[in-house]
Amino acid sequence: MKTAISIPDQIFAAAEQTAKRLGISRSELYASAVRDYIESHVSEEITEKLNQVYSAEKSALDSSLQSMQSSSLGKEDW
């Protein structure tokens, strides 16, 4: 898909140099950069969704389960 975007001259020049150095087209460079940017923010979306789910749920351990877990651990000096 073709699209038109506006970017600062310095970024454009750096992108041109990077594409030439890597031996790829400008389109490949921009597509790769956008893909990487999107992938880097996926974890933020997941965290946000988990926060939404757990904000409505009780997060404390059941007291019986907590007691069993505590009793299963040996006493150790830290």
C-alpha positions as CSV (number, residue, x, y, z in Angstrom):
1,M,0.0,0.0,0.0
2,K,1.3,3.4,-0.8
3,T,1.0,6.2,1.7
4,A,2.4,9.7,2.2
5,I,3.9,10.9,5.4
6,S,5.7,14.0,6.7
7,I,8.9,13.6,8.7
8,P,11.6,16.1,9.7
9,D,14.4,16.5,7.2
10,Q,17.0,15.2,9.6
11,I,15.1,11.9,10.1
12,F,14.6,11.6,6.4
13,A,18.3,12.1,5.7
14,A,19.3,9.6,8.4
15,A,16.8,7.1,7.0
16,E,18.2,7.5,3.5
17,Q,21.7,6.9,4.7
18,T,20.6,3.9,6.8
19,A,18.7,2.3,3.9
20,K,21.8,2.7,1.6
21,R,24.1,1.3,4.2
22,L,21.8,-1.7,4.8
23,G,21.3,-2.2,1.0
24,I,17.5,-2.0,1.3
25,S,14.9,0.3,-0.2
26,R,13.5,3.2,1.7
27,S,10.1,1.5,1.8
28,E,11.7,-1.6,3.3
29,L,13.3,0.5,6.0
30,Y,10.1,2.3,6.9
31,A,8.1,-0.9,6.9
32,S,10.6,-2.6,9.2
33,A,10.8,0.4,11.5
34,V,7.0,0.6,11.9
35,R,6.8,-3.2,12.4
36,D,9.5,-3.0,15.1
37,Y,7.7,-0.1,16.8
38,I,4.4,-1.9,16.8
39,E,6.0,-5.1,18.2
40,S,7.7,-3.1,21.0
41,H,4.4,-1.8,22.2
42,V,2.5,-5.2,22.2
43,S,3.6,-5.9,25.7
44,E,2.1,-2.6,26.8
45,E,-1.2,-3.6,25.4
46,I,-1.1,-6.9,27.1
47,T,-0.2,-5.3,30.5
48,E,-3.0,-2.8,30.1
49,K,-5.5,-5.6,29.4
50,L,-4.2,-7.7,32.3
51,N,-4.5,-4.6,34.6
52,Q,-8.1,-4.2,33.4
53,V,-8.9,-7.9,34.2
54,Y,-7.2,-7.9,37.6
55,S,-8.5,-4.5,38.7
56,A,-12.0,-6.2,39.0
57,E,-10.7,-9.4,40.6
58,K,-9.6,-10.0,44.1
59,S,-5.8,-10.5,44.0
60,A,-5.2,-11.8,47.5
61,L,-4.5,-15.5,48.1
62,D,-7.2,-17.5,49.8
63,S,-6.2,-17.7,53.5
64,S,-6.3,-21.5,53.4
65,L,-4.0,-21.7,50.4
66,Q,-1.6,-19.1,51.9
67,S,-1.4,-21.2,55.1
68,M,-0.6,-24.3,53.2
69,Q,2.0,-22.6,51.1
70,S,3.7,-21.1,54.2
71,S,3.7,-24.4,56.0
72,S,5.3,-26.2,53.1
73,L,8.3,-23.9,53.2
74,G,11.2,-24.8,55.6
75,K,12.7,-22.3,57.9
76,E,15.8,-20.7,56.4
77,D,18.0,-17.9,57.5
78,W,18.4,-15.2,54.9
